[in-house]
């Protein structure tokens, strides 16, 4: 029964906004190879649930996919890996 938890996606990213109540915006950077072999950086932003409002801008965090919490929020904060300096 608990084997479903292993199928959830998890991502590591940087907090870019914490202005909402119990919500953080996490940016995850990646790179893709273009058609002509040029490497292009791209950023994907996710809204994640932060129950205790403990994240600050610049923190490196681990988020995990969860059930839909609001219209566009279906990730939750698992842990803060590194605090912003």
MOPAC internal coordinates of N, CA, C and O (Angstrom, degrees):
PM7 1SCF
backbone

  N    0.0000 0     0.00 0     0.00 0    0    0    0
  C    1.4580 1     0.00 0     0.00 0    1    0    0
  C    1.5260 1   111.72 1     0.00 0    2    1    0
  O    1.2310 1   119.59 1   142.84 1    3    2    1
  N    1.3261 1   118.38 1   -37.16 1    3    2    1
  C    1.4598 1   120.87 1   179.71 1    5    3    2
  C    1.5245 1   112.57 1   -84.33 1    6    5    3
  O    1.2310 1   120.00 1  -175.70 1    7    6    5
  N    1.3330 1   117.60 1     4.30 1    7    6    5
  C    1.4613 1   119.74 1   179.16 1    9    7    6
  C    1.5212 1   111.80 1   -70.91 1   10    9    7
  O    1.2310 1   119.54 1   162.21 1   11   10    9
  N    1.3466 1   118.49 1   -17.79 1   11   10    9
  C    1.4600 1   121.56 1   178.49 1   13   11   10
  C    1.5192 1   111.67 1   -65.25 1   14   13   11
  O    1.2310 1   119.74 1   150.67 1   15   14   13
  N    1.3244 1   118.11 1   -29.33 1   15   14   13
  C    1.4559 1   121.53 1  -178.42 1   17   15   14
  C    1.5219 1   111.92 1   -62.75 1   18   17   15
  O    1.2310 1   119.96 1   147.44 1   19   18   17
  N    1.3175 1   117.67 1   -32.56 1   19   18   17
  C    1.4628 1   121.21 1  -177.96 1   21   19   18
  C    1.5258 1   111.50 1   -68.00 1   22   21   19
  O    1.2310 1   119.72 1   159.24 1   23   22   21
  N    1.3300 1   118.13 1   -20.76 1   23   22   21
  C    1.4498 1   121.32 1  -177.84 1   25   23   22
  C    1.5241 1   113.55 1   -83.00 1   26   25   23
  O    1.2310 1   119.81 1   170.88 1   27   26   25
  N    1.3152 1   117.97 1    -9.12 1   27   26   25
  C    1.4665 1   120.88 1  -178.43 1   29   27   26
  C    1.5225 1   110.74 1   -73.29 1   30   29   27
  O    1.2310 1   121.16 1   -39.46 1   31   30   29
  N    1.3163 1   115.39 1   140.54 1   31   30   29
  C    1.4547 1   120.49 1   179.37 1   33   31   30
  C    1.5196 1   110.00 1   -76.86 1   34   33   31
  O    1.2310 1   120.60 1   -31.23 1   35   34   33
  N    1.3049 1   116.46 1   148.77 1   35   34   33
  C    1.4635 1   121.09 1   173.30 1   37   35   34
  C    1.5235 1   107.94 1  -136.80 1   38   37   35
  O    1.2310 1   121.11 1   -34.54 1   39   38   37
  N    1.3179 1   115.49 1   145.46 1   39   38   37
  C    1.4540 1   121.86 1  -177.00 1   41   39   38
  C    1.5282 1   109.58 1  -135.95 1   42   41   39
  O    1.2310 1   120.78 1   -27.67 1   43   42   41
  N    1.3258 1   116.12 1   152.33 1   43   42   41
  C    1.4591 1   122.57 1   174.50 1   45   43   42
  C    1.5160 1   107.05 1  -112.76 1   46   45   43
  O    1.2310 1   120.63 1   -51.90 1   47   46   45
  N    1.3320 1   116.39 1   128.10 1   47   46   45
  C    1.4559 1   119.98 1  -178.63 1   49   47   46
  C    1.5110 1   111.79 1  -152.76 1   50   49   47
  O    1.2310 1   121.55 1     6.32 1   51   50   49
  N    1.3247 1   114.65 1  -173.68 1   51   50   49
  C    1.4510 1   122.11 1  -176.53 1   53   51   50
  C    1.5197 1   109.44 1  -113.99 1   54   53   51
  O    1.2310 1   120.43 1   -43.01 1   55   54   53
  N    1.3423 1   116.78 1   136.99 1   55   54   53
  C    1.4569 1   121.03 1   179.35 1   57   55   54
  C    1.5200 1   108.81 1   -75.36 1   58   57   55
  O    1.2310 1   120.69 1   -54.20 1   59   58   57
  N    1.3439 1   116.28 1   125.80 1   59   58   57
  C    1.4626 1   120.34 1   179.63 1   61   59   58
  C    1.5256 1   111.60 1  -109.25 1   62   61   59
  O    1.2310 1   119.72 1   165.42 1   63   62   61
  N    1.3443 1   118.13 1   -14.58 1   63   62   61
  C    1.4568 1   120.98 1   178.16 1   65   63   62
  C    1.5244 1   109.68 1  -156.06 1   66   65   63
  O    1.2310 1   121.16 1   -39.47 1   67   66   65
  N    1.3363 1   115.38 1   140.53 1   67   66   65
  C    1.4674 1   121.20 1   174.07 1   69   67   66
  C    1.5229 1   110.65 1  -136.72 1   70   69   67
  O    1.2310 1   120.28 1  -150.33 1   71   70   69
  N    1.3317 1   117.07 1    29.67 1   71   70   69
  C    1.4611 1   121.78 1  -174.57 1   73   71   70
  C    1.5205 1   113.03 1   -76.77 1   74   73   71
  O    1.2310 1   119.98 1   158.78 1   75   74   73
  N    1.3324 1   117.64 1   -21.22 1   75   74   73
  C    1.4582 1   120.41 1   179.77 1   77   75   74
  C    1.5275 1   109.89 1   -85.24 1   78   77   75
  O    1.2310 1   120.74 1   -21.13 1   79   78   77
  N    1.3254 1   116.19 1   158.87 1   79   78   77
  C    1.4579 1   120.86 1   179.28 1   81   79   78
  C    1.5276 1   109.64 1   -78.96 1   82   81   79
  O    1.2310 1   120.81 1   -57.09 1   83   82   81
  N    1.3289 1   116.06 1   122.91 1   83   82   81
  C    1.4689 1   123.73 1   178.56 1   85   83   82
  C    1.5318 1   113.43 1    61.30 1   86   85   83
  O    1.2310 1   120.41 1  -156.98 1   87   86   85
  N    1.3164 1   116.82 1    23.02 1   87   86   85
  C    1.4658 1   120.76 1   179.09 1   89   87   86
  C    1.5235 1   109.37 1  -137.95 1   90   89   87
  O    1.2310 1   121.28 1   -42.77 1   91   90   89
  N    1.3250 1   115.16 1   137.23 1   91   90   89
  C    1.4619 1   120.99 1   174.28 1   93   91   90
  C    1.5276 1   108.13 1  -124.04 1   94   93   91
  O    1.2310 1   121.00 1   -25.72 1   95   94   93
  N    1.3326 1   115.70 1   154.28 1   95   94   93
  C    1.4578 1   121.17 1   174.39 1   97   95   94
  C    1.5228 1   106.61 1  -108.72 1   98   97   95
  O    1.2310 1   121.32 1   -57.21 1   99   98   97
  N    1.3323 1   115.09 1   122.79 1   99   98   97
  C    1.4603 1   121.51 1  -176.62 1  101   99   98
  C    1.5223 1   109.01 1  -112.35 1  102  101   99
  O    1.2310 1   120.53 1   -53.28 1  103  102  101
  N    1.3263 1   116.59 1   126.72 1  103  102  101
  C    1.4695 1   122.16 1   178.11 1  105  103  102
  C    1.5176 1   109.22 1   -99.96 1  106  105  103
  O    1.2310 1   121.09 1   -50.48 1  107  106  105
  N    1.3157 1   115.52 1   129.52 1  107  106  105
  C    1.4529 1   121.27 1   179.06 1  109  107  106
  C    1.5259 1   107.25 1  -117.31 1  110  109  107
  O    1.2310 1   121.09 1   -58.77 1  111  110  109
  N    1.3339 1   115.53 1   121.23 1  111  110  109
  C    1.4546 1   120.89 1  -177.21 1  113  111  110
  C    1.5173 1   110.30 1   -97.54 1  114  113  111
  O    1.2310 1   121.57 1   -37.84 1  115  114  113
  N    1.3042 1   114.59 1   142.16 1  115  114  113
  C    1.4543 1   120.45 1   177.36 1  117  115  114
  C    1.5074 1   109.33 1  -144.34 1  118  117  115
  O    1.2310 1   120.77 1    -3.92 1  119  118  117
  N    1.3163 1   116.12 1   176.08 1  119  118  117
  C    1.4605 1   119.90 1   176.70 1  121  119  118
  C    1.5090 1   108.94 1  -135.92 1  122  121  119
  O    1.2310 1   121.48 1   -38.27 1  123  122  121
  N    1.3227 1   114.78 1   141.73 1  123  122  121
  C    1.4525 1   121.96 1   178.92 1  125  123  122
  C    1.5171 1   108.68 1  -125.27 1  126  125  123
  O    1.2310 1   121.51 1   -25.92 1  127  126  125
  N    1.3046 1   114.71 1   154.08 1  127  126  125
  C    1.4576 1   119.57 1   175.93 1  129  127  126
  C    1.5255 1   108.00 1   -92.14 1  130  129  127
  O    1.2310 1   120.75 1   -53.16 1  131  130  129
  N    1.3063 1   116.18 1   126.84 1  131  130  129
  C    1.4531 1   123.75 1   179.69 1  133  131  130
  C    1.5315 1   109.49 1   -74.60 1  134  133  131
  O    1.2310 1   121.25 1   -10.61 1  135  134  133
  N    1.3141 1   115.22 1   169.39 1  135  134  133
  C    1.4540 1   121.44 1  -179.81 1  137  135  134
  C    1.5285 1   111.87 1   -54.09 1  138  137  135
  O    1.2310 1   120.50 1   140.78 1  139  138  137
  N    1.3386 1   116.66 1   -39.22 1  139  138  137
  C    1.4598 1   120.89 1  -178.76 1  141  139  138
  C    1.5166 1   112.16 1   -98.89 1  142  141  139
  O    1.2310 1   120.69 1  -146.86 1  143  142  141
  N    1.3171 1   116.28 1    33.14 1  143  142  141
  C    1.4726 1   125.08 1   173.81 1  145  143  142
  C    1.5290 1   114.21 1    67.06 1  146  145  143
  O    1.2310 1   119.84 1  -167.77 1  147  146  145
  N    1.3296 1   117.91 1    12.23 1  147  146  145
  C    1.4590 1   120.18 1   175.48 1  149  147  146
  C    1.5287 1   108.34 1   -81.85 1  150  149  147
  O    1.2310 1   120.09 1   -42.63 1  151  150  149
  N    1.3212 1   117.44 1   137.37 1  151  150  149
  C    1.4609 1   121.00 1  -179.34 1  153  151  150
  C    1.5262 1   108.70 1   -89.99 1  154  153  151
  O    1.2310 1   120.90 1   -54.38 1  155  154  153
  N    1.3276 1   115.87 1   125.62 1  155  154  153
  C    1.4567 1   122.18 1  -176.67 1  157  155  154
  C    1.5218 1   109.27 1  -117.80 1  158  157  155
  O    1.2310 1   120.54 1   -48.96 1  159  158  157
  N    1.3384 1   116.57 1   131.04 1  159  158  157
  C    1.4611 1   121.13 1   175.77 1  161  159  158
  C    1.5200 1   108.79 1   -82.79 1  162  161  159
  O    1.2310 1   121.21 1   -37.69 1  163  162  161
  N    1.3267 1   115.29 1   142.31 1  163  162  161
  C    1.4551 1   119.29 1   174.54 1  165  163  162
  C    1.5257 1   108.71 1  -140.29 1  166  165  163
  O    1.2310 1   121.07 1   -28.24 1  167  166  165
  N    1.3233 1   115.56 1   151.76 1  167  166  165
  C    1.4510 1   122.09 1  -176.95 1  169  167  166
  C    1.5220 1   109.48 1  -122.97 1  170  169  167
  O    1.2310 1   120.95 1   -45.52 1  171  170  169
  N    1.3306 1   115.78 1   134.48 1  171  170  169
  C    1.4532 1   122.18 1   176.29 1  173  171  170
  C    1.5247 1   106.80 1  -118.55 1  174  173  171
  O    1.2310 1   120.59 1   -47.16 1  175  174  173
  N    1.3368 1   116.47 1   132.84 1  175  174  173
  C    1.4659 1   120.69 1  -179.23 1  177  175  174
  C    1.5201 1   109.69 1  -108.83 1  178  177  175
  O    1.2310 1   120.98 1   -45.28 1  179  178  177
  N    1.3297 1   115.72 1   134.72 1  179  178  177
  C    1.4541 1   122.36 1   176.70 1  181  179  178
  C    1.5127 1   109.30 1  -122.55 1  182  181  179
  O    1.2310 1   120.43 1   -37.23 1  183  182  181
  N    1.3306 1   116.78 1   142.77 1  183  182  181
  C    1.4621 1   120.86 1   171.49 1  185  183  182
  C    1.5185 1   107.16 1   -93.52 1  186  185  183
  O    1.2310 1   120.66 1   -49.98 1  187  186  185
  N    1.3225 1   116.35 1   130.02 1  187  186  185
  C    1.4620 1   121.28 1  -176.77 1  189  187  186
  C    1.5196 1   110.17 1  -126.57 1  190  189  187
  O    1.2310 1   120.90 1   -29.78 1  191  190  189
  N    1.3294 1   115.89 1   150.22 1  191  190  189
  C    1.4572 1   122.55 1  -179.08 1  193  191  190
  C    1.5194 1   109.54 1   -83.41 1  194  193  191
  O    1.2310 1   120.65 1   -54.68 1  195  194  193
  N    1.3353 1   116.35 1   125.32 1  195  194  193
  C    1.4664 1   123.63 1   178.29 1  197  195  194
  C    1.5248 1   106.72 1  -120.64 1  198  197  195
  O    1.2310 1   120.10 1   -85.92 1  199  198  197
  N    1.3192 1   117.42 1    94.08 1  199  198  197
  C    1.4640 1   122.75 1  -170.89 1  201  199  198
  C    1.5222 1   113.21 1   -59.39 1  202  201  199
  O    1.2310 1   119.87 1   140.65 1  203  202  201
  N    1.3347 1   117.86 1   -39.35 1  203  202  201
  C    1.4686 1   120.85 1  -173.64 1  205  203  202
  C    1.5223 1   113.74 1  -100.18 1  206  205  203
  O    1.2310 1   119.71 1  -174.22 1  207  206  205
  N    1.3273 1   118.16 1     5.78 1  207  206  205
  C    1.4673 1   122.60 1  -177.07 1  209  207  206
  C    1.5261 1   111.66 1    51.47 1  210  209  207
  O    1.2310 1   120.48 1  -133.22 1  211  210  209
  N    1.3338 1   116.69 1    46.78 1  211  210  209
  C    1.4695 1   120.02 1  -174.24 1  213  211  210
  C    1.5279 1   113.60 1  -100.33 1  214  213  211
  O    1.2310 1   119.32 1   173.16 1  215  214  213
  N    1.3223 1   118.91 1    -6.84 1  215  214  213
  C    1.4682 1   121.39 1  -178.99 1  217  215  214
  C    1.5230 1   111.54 1   -87.59 1  218  217  215
  O    1.2310 1   121.36 1   -31.67 1  219  218  217
  N    1.3155 1   115.01 1   148.33 1  219  218  217
  C    1.4571 1   122.43 1   174.06 1  221  219  218
  C    1.5182 1   108.92 1  -122.28 1  222  221  219
  O    1.2310 1   120.68 1   -15.98 1  223  222  221
  N    1.3179 1   116.31 1   164.02 1  223  222  221
  C    1.4622 1   121.41 1   179.14 1  225  223  222
  C    1.5256 1   109.12 1   -63.48 1  226  225  223
  O    1.2310 1   120.59 1   -48.11 1  227  226  225
  N    1.3153 1   116.49 1   131.89 1  227  226  225
  C    1.4594 1   121.60 1   179.35 1  229  227  226
  C    1.5109 1   114.14 1    99.89 1  230  229  227
  O    1.2310 1   119.41 1   169.78 1  231  230  229
  N    1.3289 1   118.73 1   -10.22 1  231  230  229
  C    1.4643 1   121.51 1   179.03 1  233  231  230
  C    1.5211 1   110.21 1   -69.94 1  234  233  231
  O    1.2310 1   120.86 1   -35.33 1  235  234  233
  N    1.3236 1   115.96 1   144.67 1  235  234  233
  C    1.4631 1   121.76 1   173.74 1  237  235  234
  C    1.5262 1   106.98 1   -94.74 1  238  237  235
  O    1.2310 1   120.19 1   -57.86 1  239  238  237
  N    1.3324 1   117.24 1   122.14 1  239  238  237
  C    1.4614 1   120.77 1  -171.70 1  241  239  238
  C    1.5297 1   111.89 1  -129.77 1  242  241  239
  O    1.2310 1   121.53 1   -20.47 1  243  242  241
  N    1.3325 1   114.68 1   159.53 1  243  242  241
  C    1.4613 1   122.47 1   173.20 1  245  243  242
  C    1.5154 1   107.38 1  -109.48 1  246  245  243
  O    1.2310 1   120.48 1   -55.43 1  247  246  245
  N    1.3393 1   116.69 1   124.57 1  247  246  245
  C    1.4580 1   121.06 1   178.43 1  249  247  246
  C    1.5261 1   109.22 1  -118.38 1  250  249  247
  O    1.2310 1   121.02 1   -26.62 1  251  250  249
  N    1.3404 1   115.66 1   153.38 1  251  250  249
  C    1.4557 1   121.36 1  -178.60 1  253  251  250
  C    1.5144 1   109.70 1  -130.77 1  254  253  251
  O    1.2310 1   121.17 1   -36.30 1  255  254  253
  N    1.3284 1   115.36 1   143.70 1  255  254  253
  C    1.4562 1   120.97 1   178.94 1  257  255  254
  C    1.5279 1   109.83 1   -67.65 1  258  257  255
  O    1.2310 1   120.59 1   -36.52 1  259  258  257
  N    1.3220 1   116.48 1   143.48 1  259  258  257
  C    1.4633 1   121.58 1  -179.18 1  261  259  258
  C    1.5251 1   109.27 1  -146.80 1  262  261  259
  O    1.2310 1   120.53 1     5.07 1  263  262  261
  N    1.3129 1   116.60 1  -174.93 1  263  262  261
  C    1.4638 1   120.47 1   178.15 1  265  263  262
  C    1.5264 1   109.14 1   -65.84 1  266  265  263
  O    1.2310 1   119.26 1   -20.31 1  267  266  265
  N    1.3222 1   119.02 1   159.69 1  267  266  265
  C    1.4693 1   120.03 1   177.95 1  269  267  266
  C    1.5272 1   111.24 1   -62.84 1  270  269  267
  O    1.2310 1   120.96 1   -54.13 1  271  270  269
  N    1.3214 1   115.77 1   125.87 1  271  270  269
  C    1.4648 1   121.86 1  -179.88 1  273  271  270
  C    1.5161 1   109.98 1   -98.23 1  274  273  271
  O    1.2310 1   120.24 1   145.39 1  275  274  273
  N    1.3246 1   117.14 1   -34.61 1  275  274  273
  C    1.4625 1   122.25 1   174.24 1  277  275  274
  C    1.5303 1   107.33 1  -148.10 1  278  277  275
  O    1.2310 1   120.64 1    12.86 1  279  278  277
  N    1.3201 1   116.39 1  -167.14 1  279  278  277
  C    1.4636 1   120.42 1  -175.94 1  281  279  278
  C    1.5283 1   113.27 1   -55.80 1  282  281  279
  O    1.2310 1   120.38 1   134.79 1  283  282  281
  N    1.3118 1   116.88 1   -45.21 1  283  282  281
  C    1.4674 1   119.35 1  -177.61 1  285  283  282
  C    1.5229 1   112.67 1  -129.09 1  286  285  283
  O    1.2310 1   120.04 1  -152.13 1  287  286  285
  N    1.3172 1   117.53 1    27.87 1  287  286  285
  C    1.4658 1   121.56 1   179.25 1  289  287  286
  C    1.5244 1   109.20 1  -125.12 1  290  289  287
  O    1.2310 1   120.46 1   -74.00 1  291  290  289
  N    1.3379 1   116.72 1   106.00 1  291  290  289
  C    1.4540 1   120.01 1   175.78 1  293  291  290
  C    1.5295 1   111.62 1  -137.16 1  294  293  291
  O    1.2310 1   120.96 1  -142.90 1  295  294  293
  N    1.3243 1   115.77 1    37.10 1  295  294  293
  C    1.4542 1   124.15 1   172.61 1  297  295  294
  C    1.5194 1   107.57 1  -129.62 1  298  297  295
  O    1.2310 1   120.42 1   -25.69 1  299  298  297
  N    1.3280 1   116.80 1   154.31 1  299  298  297
  C    1.4627 1   120.10 1   176.93 1  301  299  298
  C    1.5159 1   109.34 1  -135.02 1  302  301  299
  O    1.2310 1   121.65 1   -26.60 1  303  302  301
  N    1.3218 1   114.45 1   153.40 1  303  302  301
  C    1.4615 1   121.44 1   179.69 1  305  303  302
  C    1.5196 1   109.33 1   -75.31 1  306  305  303
  O    1.2310 1   120.48 1   -50.98 1  307  306  305
  N    1.3305 1   116.69 1   129.02 1  307  306  305
  C    1.4652 1   120.96 1   176.63 1  309  307  306
  C    1.5152 1   109.44 1   -97.80 1  310  309  307
  O    1.2310 1   120.57 1   127.56 1  311  310  309
  N    1.3360 1   116.51 1   -52.44 1  311  310  309
  C    1.4633 1   119.59 1   178.96 1  313  311  310
  C    1.5250 1   110.53 1  -158.04 1  314  313  311
  O    1.2310 1   121.99 1   -22.69 1  315  314  313
  N    1.3188 1   113.80 1   157.31 1  315  314  313
  C    1.4642 1   120.62 1   173.72 1  317  315  314
  C    1.5232 1   106.43 1   -94.58 1  318  317  315
  O    1.2310 1   120.70 1   -64.24 1  319  318  317
  N    1.3275 1   116.26 1   115.76 1  319  318  317
  C    1.4611 1   120.70 1  -176.89 1  321  319  318
  C    1.5263 1   110.85 1   -78.69 1  322  321  319
  O    1.2310 1   121.01 1   135.54 1  323  322  321
  N    1.3361 1   115.68 1   -44.46 1  323  322  321
  C    1.4669 1   120.18 1  -176.36 1  325  323  322
  C    1.5172 1   109.20 1  -146.52 1  326  325  323
  O    1.2310 1   120.64 1   -49.82 1  327  326  325
  N    1.3224 1   116.38 1   130.18 1  327  326  325
  C    1.4688 1   121.42 1   177.73 1  329  327  326
  C    1.5169 1   110.62 1   -77.60 1  330  329  327
  O    1.2310 1   120.75 1   -26.95 1  331  330  329
  N    1.3318 1   116.18 1   153.05 1  331  330  329
  C    1.4653 1   120.59 1   177.03 1  333  331  330
  C    1.5157 1   109.39 1   -70.58 1  334  333  331
  O    1.2310 1   120.87 1   -33.71 1  335  334  333
  N    1.3194 1   115.95 1   146.29 1  335  334  333
  C    1.4685 1   120.13 1  -178.68 1  337  335  334
  C    1.5063 1   110.95 1   -83.39 1  338  337  335
  O    1.2310 1   120.10 1   180.00 1  339  338  337

